Amino acid sequence: MNNIEDVIMKVMTEPDFAEALLASPGAVLQAEGIEATPEILQVLAGLKVEELRVMAEKFSNQGIAM
């Protein structure tokens, strides 16, 4: 798996990970080996944990990840 797939899986399966990602997206993404671009940070800004999980599930269901 590549790093973004790992992040998507963690969002869907690890409750604390999604919360940490939204609380400190730059640091969490960097720790996962993903550059926190302004576009990524903008998408994550203001999301709630449940919204992030729904988004991750849609990506994985569409075959974008995994």
MIDOSE-1310 file (N, C-alpha, C; in nm, 2 decimals, decimal comma, always signed):
residues 66
mnni	+0,08/-0,12/+0,00/+0,00/+0,00/+0,00/+0,09/+0,12/+0,00; +0,04/+0,23/-0,06/+0,11/+0,35/-0,05/+0,06/+0,43/+0,07; +0,13/+0,54/+0,10/+0,10/+0,61/+0,22/-0,05/+0,67/+0,23; -0,10/+0,72/+0,12/-0,24/+0,77/+0,12/-0,34/+0,66/+0,15
edvi	-0,31/+0,54/+0,10/-0,40/+0,43/+0,13/-0,39/+0,39/+0,27; -0,27/+0,39/+0,33/-0,25/+0,37/+0,47/-0,33/+0,46/+0,56; -0,33/+0,59/+0,52/-0,40/+0,69/+0,60/-0,55/+0,67/+0,59; -0,60/+0,64/+0,47/-0,74/+0,61/+0,45/-0,79/+0,50/+0,53
mkvm	-0,71/+0,39/+0,53/-0,74/+0,27/+0,62/-0,74/+0,31/+0,76; -0,64/+0,38/+0,81/-0,64/+0,42/+0,95/-0,76/+0,51/+0,99; -0,80/+0,60/+0,90/-0,91/+0,68/+0,93/-1,04/+0,60/+0,95; -1,05/+0,49/+0,87/-1,17/+0,40/+0,88/-1,16/+0,30/+0,99
tepd	-1,04/+0,27/+1,04/-1,03/+0,16/+1,14/-0,98/+0,20/+1,27; -0,92/+0,32/+1,28/-0,86/+0,36/+1,41/-0,92/+0,49/+1,46; -1,01/+0,48/+1,55/-1,09/+0,60/+1,59/-1,00/+0,72/+1,63; -0,89/+0,69/+1,71/-0,80/+0,80/+1,75/-0,72/+0,86/+1,64
faea	-0,70/+0,79/+1,54/-0,62/+0,84/+1,42/-0,69/+0,95/+1,35; -0,82/+0,93/+1,33/-0,90/+1,04/+1,26/-0,90/+1,16/+1,34; -0,92/+1,15/+1,47/-0,92/+1,27/+1,56/-0,78/+1,34/+1,55; -0,68/+1,26/+1,56/-0,54/+1,32/+1,56/-0,52/+1,39/+1,42
llas	-0,56/+1,33/+1,31/-0,54/+1,39/+1,18/-0,61/+1,52/+1,17; -0,73/+1,53/+1,22/-0,80/+1,66/+1,21/-0,74/+1,76/+1,31; -0,69/+1,72/+1,42/-0,64/+1,81/+1,52/-0,50/+1,87/+1,48; -0,42/+1,79/+1,41/-0,29/+1,83/+1,37/-0,26/+1,77/+1,23
pgav	-0,32/+1,81/+1,13/-0,31/+1,74/+1,00/-0,17/+1,75/+0,94; -0,10/+1,86/+0,95/+0,04/+1,87/+0,90/+0,13/+1,77/+0,96; +0,13/+1,76/+1,09/+0,22/+1,67/+1,17/+0,18/+1,52/+1,14; +0,06/+1,49/+1,14/+0,02/+1,35/+1,12/+0,05/+1,31/+0,98
lqae	+0,02/+1,39/+0,88/+0,05/+1,35/+0,74/+0,20/+1,34/+0,72; +0,28/+1,43/+0,78/+0,43/+1,42/+0,77/+0,48/+1,29/+0,83; +0,42/+1,25/+0,95/+0,46/+1,13/+1,01/+0,43/+1,00/+0,92; +0,32/+1,02/+0,84/+0,28/+0,91/+0,75/+0,36/+0,92/+0,61
giea	+0,45/+1,02/+0,60/+0,52/+1,03/+0,48/+0,45/+1,10/+0,36; +0,35/+1,18/+0,40/+0,27/+1,25/+0,30/+0,30/+1,40/+0,32; +0,32/+1,47/+0,20/+0,34/+1,62/+0,21/+0,21/+1,68/+0,23; +0,20/+1,76/+0,33/+0,07/+1,83/+0,37/+0,07/+1,96/+0,28
tpei	+0,02/+1,94/+0,16/+0,00/+2,06/+0,07/-0,11/+2,15/+0,12; -0,11/+2,27/+0,07/-0,22/+2,36/+0,11/-0,35/+2,31/+0,07; -0,36/+2,24/-0,04/-0,49/+2,18/-0,09/-0,54/+2,08/+0,01; -0,45/+1,99/+0,05/-0,49/+1,88/+0,14/-0,53/+1,95/+0,27
lqvl	-0,46/+2,04/+0,32/-0,49/+2,11/+0,45/-0,62/+2,18/+0,44; -0,65/+2,24/+0,32/-0,78/+2,31/+0,30/-0,90/+2,21/+0,31; -0,88/+2,09/+0,25/-0,98/+1,99/+0,25/-1,01/+1,94/+0,39; -0,91/+1,93/+0,47/-0,92/+1,88/+0,61/-0,97/+1,98/+0,71
aglk	-0,95/+2,11/+0,68/-0,99/+2,22/+0,77/-1,14/+2,22/+0,78; -1,18/+2,22/+0,91/-1,32/+2,23/+0,94/-1,40/+2,10/+0,93; -1,34/+1,99/+0,89/-1,41/+1,86/+0,88/-1,43/+1,81/+1,02; -1,54/+1,74/+1,04/-1,56/+1,66/+1,16/-1,52/+1,52/+1,14
veel	-1,49/+1,45/+1,25/-1,44/+1,31/+1,24/-1,53/+1,22/+1,15; -1,66/+1,23/+1,17/-1,75/+1,15/+1,10/-1,75/+1,18/+0,95; -1,74/+1,31/+0,92/-1,73/+1,35/+0,78/-1,60/+1,29/+0,71; -1,49/+1,30/+0,79/-1,37/+1,24/+0,74/-1,38/+1,09/+0,71
rvma	-1,45/+1,02/+0,80/-1,47/+0,88/+0,78/-1,55/+0,84/+0,66; -1,66/+0,92/+0,64/-1,74/+0,90/+0,53/-1,66/+0,93/+0,40; -1,58/+1,03/+0,40/-1,50/+1,06/+0,28/-1,40/+0,95/+0,25; -1,34/+0,90/+0,36/-1,24/+0,79/+0,34/-1,31/+0,66/+0,29
ekfs	-1,43/+0,64/+0,34/-1,51/+0,52/+0,29/-1,55/+0,53/+0,14; -1,59/+0,65/+0,10/-1,62/+0,67/-0,04/-1,50/+0,65/-0,13; -1,38/+0,70/-0,08/-1,26/+0,68/-0,16/-1,23/+0,53/-0,18; -1,24/+0,46/-0,07/-1,21/+0,32/-0,08/-1,31/+0,24/-0,16
nqgi	-1,44/+0,28/-0,15/-1,55/+0,21/-0,22/-1,53/+0,24/-0,37; -1,48/+0,35/-0,41/-1,47/+0,38/-0,55/-1,34/+0,33/-0,61; -1,26/+0,26/-0,53/-1,14/+0,20/-0,58/-1,03/+0,30/-0,59; -1,05/+0,42/-0,54/-0,94/+0,52/-0,54/-0,83/+0,48/-0,45
am	-0,86/+0,42/-0,34/-0,76/+0,36/-0,25/-0,78/+0,21/-0,24; -0,68/+0,14/-0,22/-0,68/+0,00/-0,20/-0,68/-0,07/-0,32
